[in-house]
């Protein structure tokens, strides 16, 4: 069975855009040209790859199976191009998803210093959201805690910190060097998104203590949580280095959450050969070794 690269490009573009017209625009061809390429593939598999929905199309089961394979083709093209045009490696574009932009901002700055002609596209989200973007190949690099080993993923430990309670300056517990969840549960609490890694650490600390907290407020961002604390709306939570120290609130360690949370640089093993990913990981490794005083492997 012979499937051309142009057919694969048309298929992948349609998956990405969910629409033949938008796929054609992405590829710089006409919409009928994309449709013809899709029909050619469908004739080879003797089945439909897409089904029509409002304002577009979505993958059938057959289409999903095919896309698990074809979504790797852009990486193959990029690797071949890197071999053919090594001088363009300094003109790279890399997409990054991070759950902790404050921690990794120095790494972004160092990347630009080393590759001034490069482009960084950075998106923030929860760890769950960042992981999904990485697995779906929407981004090249993920920057988030990745405690479990996965066959498809490579990771580099980059930074570690632990959970802190954020208190208003005049809070009755503000003079404590360490707090217990048994103390915190008696006060108004501010929680994050349920799928946020920080919130999962908070939930675990209370659960291990046999407590069921009642959050008075839910906030979507760390910045909003800090502002709510400043205005006396409750006690918030954050990993130590995810927010900046501020004279308007206090940050106190939590007795039941002393385990270090490791922030990782994460990428797909299958994409390890791509120059942009390789360069980013190498720089992260150099930064980490410089901080710890260890030699670069």
N, C-alpha and C positions, 0 to 999 in steps of 0.2 A: 504494500500500500504506500503510495507516494503522496505526501501532503506538503505543499509548498510553503515556504516561509511567509509569503504574502497572505496565504489562507490563514495561517496561524496568527499573523498580525491582525487580520480582520476579525477573527474569532475573539482574540484577547481584548481588542479595543471595544467590541460589542459587550463583552462581559463587564469591562470597566465602566462603560457609559450607560449600559442598560437600554441602549437606543441605537438603531442603525444610523440615523442621521448624525448624531453626535459622534459616533465611532468614525464615520466618514470624514467629519470635520477634523477629528484628531489625526487621521492618517493623511489628510490632504487629498482625498479622492471623492468621487461621487457616491451617493447613497446606493444606487443600483450596483456599483462595483463591489461594495461591501456585501450586499445581499447575494450576489453571484458567488463570491468566495465562500460564504456560509453554506450555500446550497451545494457547492462542490464537496465540502466536507461531509455534509449530511448524506449525500448520495453514497459516499464511501462506507459510512457506518450504517446506512439503511435505517436512519432514525432521525428524529428532530432533536436539535441541540438547544433550541429556545422555544418558549411558549409566550404568546402575546398577553400582556397585561395593559392596564391603563397607561397610555403615554409611553409604552416601551415594551421590553421583553425581559424574561428571566430564564435562567438555565433550567433545563429538564434534568432528570437524573443522569441521562447519558452525557449531557453537557457538563454537569458537575464532575463526572469521572474524567472527561477529556481535559477539563481545565486544571485538574490536579497535576496534569503532565505539562500542558502548554504554558502555564504561568511561569515555568522555569526558562522558557526560551529567551525572554529579554535579558536574563542574566548571561546566557550563552552568547548572545549577540554582543553584550557589553564586554565580556571577557575577550572575545575575538577582536573587537575594536581596540581594546587596550594593548593587545599584542601587536596589532598592525600600526597603531598610532601612539607609541609610548610617550611622545611629547605632550599629549593632551591630558596626561594624568594629573597635571596641576590645575586643569580646568574642569574639575569634577563637581557634580551636584550630588548632595547626599541629603536624604530625608531622615529626620530623627524624631522619635516620640519619647518624651520624658515625663515621668511622674514627679521629678524633683529638679525643676529648672535652676533653682538657686545653687544647688550643689554642683551642677555640671556647667554652669556659666563660664568658669575659668577654662574648662576644657574646650568649649566653643571658641573662646578668644584665642587660645593657643593654636587651634586648628586653622583659624583665619590667618594667624601670623605665619604659619608654615605654608599654607596654601592660599595666598591672597587672591588668586583668581577663581577660587572655588565658590560654590553657593551652598549655603546651609538652609534647609527648610525645616523649621522646628515647630512641633505641635505639642501642646501639653494635654495631659489627661490622667485619669487614674491608672494604677498599675494594670488593672484588667483591660482597660481601653488600649493602653500602649501595647500590651501583649498581643491583643487581637490584631492591631494594625501591623505588628511585626509578622505574625503568622500569615496574614493575608497579603503580605508583600506590599503593603501601602507605604511602609517606611523601610529604610535599610538598617537602622540601628534603633534599639530600644534601650532606654536608661531607666531602670526600675529594679526593685527587689525581686530576685528570682531564686528562691530558696531550694526549689526542687530540680533534680536532674531530669532533662528531657533529651531524647535521642536526636531530635531535629535541631536543637539549640546549642550554641556555644555561648559562654559567658566569661566575663572577667570581673572579679571583685574589685570595686573601685573606692568605696567609701563605707564607713560604718557609723551608726549613731543609734540612739535609743529614744523611747517614748518620753515625752514631757507633758506635764499639765501646765496650761496657760491660765494665770490668775490675774484678776485686777489688782492694782497696787495696794488697795486698802482691804484686801480680802482677809478674813480671820485666820486663814491657813498660810498666809503669805510669809510668816516668819519661820516656817518649817523648812529644813534642809532636804527632806524627803517626805513624800505623801503616800498613804495607802488608799486603795480604792474603797476601803471601809470608811475612810474619812470623806472621800469625794462624793460618795453616793448620797450624802445628806444635803448636798447643795445643787442648785440648778446646773445642768450640764448641757454643753453644746457639742453635738455630734456631726460627723461628716457624712458623705455619701456611703451607703452600705457596702458598695464594692470598692471603696478606697482602702488601700493597704493599711494606712494609719488606723482607720476605723476598725479593721479586722483585728489589729493588735490591741486596741482598746477593748473590743468585745471579748477577746480571749482573756485579758487580765481580769475583767469582772467575772467572767464565767468560771475561771479557775478558783476565784475566791468565793464561789457559790452565791454571787449577787446578780440581780436583774435590775440594771439601771433604767431610769425613765428619762430620756433626753427631753429637755424643755424646748430646744431649738435645733434645727438641722440647717447646716450651711454647706454650700457647694464648693467653696474655696477657702484656702488657708487665710488669705487676706481678709475675707469677710469674717472668718472666725475670730481673728485677732481684733478686728474692729468691734465685734460684738463683746468681746472680753473687756476691751478698753471702756466701753459704755456700761459695764457692769451687768451684762445680761446673763452671765454664767461663767463656768469653767470650760475652757476648750482644751483640745489636745493636738499635738503635733510631734513629729519626729524632730529631734533636736536641731538639725541643720537645715530643715525645710523652710524655716522662717528666720528672719533676722532678729537679733536681740533688739529690744526696744525699751526705752525708759518708761513707757506707759503701761507695761505689764510685766509680770514675773513668770519665769519658767522654772518649774520644779520637777525633779525626777520622781518616778512612780515606783514604789517598792516592788510591786508585783510585775513590773515590766522592765527588768534589768537586762534582758537578752539583747545583744547588739543586732540591729537590723542592717543587713548589708545591701548597699546599692550596687547594682551590676551594670556593666556594659554588655548588651545582649545582641546577638545576631544569629541568623540561620546558618547552620553548618554548610548547607548546600551553596551558600552565597559567599563563603569565606574567600574565594579567589578574586572577587571583584575588587579592583584597585581602590575605589572610594571606601569600601568597608575595611579593607586591609590597612589602609593608611590611617583611618580613624581609630581602629583598635590598637595599632602600633603606638600612636600618640597617647592614647589612654594608658597603655602599659608603661610608657616612658614616664608619664606624669605620676602614676602610682608608685613606680620604683623610686622616683626622685623624692616623693613624700616619705616613703618608708626607709630610704637609704639602702635598699636592696639593689643588686646589679640586675640589669635587663637580661632576661633569659635569651 
